[in-house]
Amino acid sequence: MTRTDDPSGCGLLRDLKELASAGRGPRGRLYDAGVLSVVGQVEASGGFAPDPVTLVYGVHACLERALGVLEAGELALAERMCRARGWTLEEGAQYAAGVRDAEALLADYAGAGG
């Protein structure tokens, strides 16, 4: 994807918004909400700030697959982030996966905007 000065002209951004707004994605409504949070930032300000909630995805994957090692405090931080939003760790991981994927797809807009 090549970044445009006007995010409204970005076909990928429009497609992501349309798919996530439909709420019928196979990855669930929280995943779609995560995608929309990034899309909304790009639309509003021309860019996005990386969301620390993506930590929840990594922690959940590590626990679920017994792969990797968590750093001290990562599990507690991930659980606090989820509790603050009224989510379980699994629900938080679904949302965080949407954020993570949207941030990767829209990487040209990272840190941009105002």
C-alpha positions as CSV (number, residue, x, y, z in Angstrom):
1,M,0.0,0.0,0.0
2,T,1.2,3.5,-0.8
3,R,0.2,6.2,1.6
4,T,-1.9,9.0,0.2
5,D,-1.9,12.5,1.7
6,D,-5.7,12.2,2.1
7,P,-6.6,9.0,3.9
8,S,-10.1,9.1,2.4
9,G,-8.5,8.3,-0.9
10,C,-7.0,5.1,0.4
11,G,-8.8,2.1,-1.0
12,L,-7.4,-0.3,1.6
13,L,-8.7,2.1,4.4
14,R,-12.2,2.1,2.8
15,D,-12.2,-1.7,2.4
16,L,-11.1,-2.3,6.0
17,K,-13.8,0.1,7.3
18,E,-16.5,-1.5,5.2
19,L,-15.6,-5.0,6.2
20,A,-15.3,-4.2,9.9
21,S,-18.4,-2.0,10.0
22,A,-20.5,-4.9,8.6
23,G,-19.8,-6.7,11.9
24,R,-19.9,-10.1,10.2
25,G,-16.2,-10.8,10.1
26,P,-15.2,-14.4,10.9
27,R,-12.9,-13.2,13.7
28,G,-15.7,-11.6,15.7
29,R,-17.1,-8.3,16.7
30,L,-14.2,-7.4,19.0
31,Y,-11.7,-8.0,16.2
32,D,-13.8,-5.7,14.0
33,A,-13.9,-3.1,16.7
34,G,-10.1,-3.2,17.0
35,V,-9.8,-2.7,13.2
36,L,-12.3,0.2,13.4
37,S,-10.3,1.9,16.2
38,V,-7.3,2.2,14.0
39,V,-9.3,3.2,10.9
40,G,-11.0,5.8,12.9
41,Q,-7.7,7.4,14.0
42,V,-6.4,7.5,10.5
43,E,-9.7,9.1,9.3
44,A,-9.7,11.6,12.1
45,S,-6.1,12.7,12.1
46,G,-4.3,11.2,9.1
47,G,-2.4,8.6,11.1
48,F,-2.5,6.4,14.2
49,A,-0.5,6.0,17.4
50,P,0.5,2.3,18.0
51,D,-1.9,0.9,20.6
52,P,-0.4,-0.7,23.7
53,V,-3.3,-3.1,23.8
54,T,-1.6,-5.3,21.2
55,L,0.4,-6.6,24.2
56,V,-2.7,-8.5,25.1
57,Y,-2.6,-10.5,21.8
58,G,1.0,-11.5,22.4
59,V,0.3,-12.5,26.0
60,H,-2.7,-14.5,25.1
61,A,-0.9,-16.3,22.3
62,C,2.0,-17.1,24.5
63,L,-0.3,-18.6,27.2
64,E,-2.6,-20.4,24.7
65,R,0.2,-22.0,22.7
66,A,2.8,-22.3,25.4
67,L,5.2,-20.6,23.2
68,G,7.8,-18.0,24.3
69,V,8.4,-16.5,27.6
70,L,6.5,-13.6,29.1
71,E,8.5,-10.7,30.6
72,A,7.9,-9.9,34.2
73,G,4.7,-8.0,34.6
74,E,3.3,-8.6,31.1
75,L,0.5,-10.9,32.2
76,A,-0.6,-8.6,35.0
77,L,-0.5,-5.6,32.6
78,A,-2.5,-7.5,29.9
79,E,-5.1,-8.5,32.5
80,R,-5.4,-4.9,33.8
81,M,-6.0,-3.6,30.3
82,C,-8.7,-6.2,29.8
83,R,-10.4,-5.6,33.1
84,A,-10.5,-1.9,32.5
85,R,-12.6,-2.6,29.4
86,G,-14.7,-5.3,31.0
87,W,-13.1,-8.1,28.9
88,T,-11.7,-11.5,29.5
89,L,-8.1,-12.1,28.3
90,E,-9.5,-13.9,25.3
91,E,-11.8,-11.1,24.4
92,G,-9.0,-8.6,24.8
93,A,-6.9,-10.8,22.5
94,Q,-9.6,-10.7,19.8
95,Y,-9.7,-6.9,20.0
96,A,-5.9,-6.6,20.1
97,A,-5.7,-8.9,17.0
98,G,-7.9,-6.5,15.1
99,V,-5.7,-3.5,16.2
100,R,-2.5,-5.4,15.3
101,D,-3.7,-6.4,11.9
102,A,-5.0,-3.0,11.0
103,E,-1.8,-1.3,12.2
104,A,0.2,-3.7,10.0
105,L,-2.0,-3.1,7.0
106,L,-2.0,0.7,7.5
107,A,1.7,0.9,8.6
108,D,2.3,3.8,6.2
109,Y,0.1,5.9,8.5
110,A,1.9,5.0,11.8
111,G,2.8,8.0,13.8
112,A,1.4,10.4,11.3
113,G,-1.5,12.9,11.8
114,G,-2.2,15.3,14.4
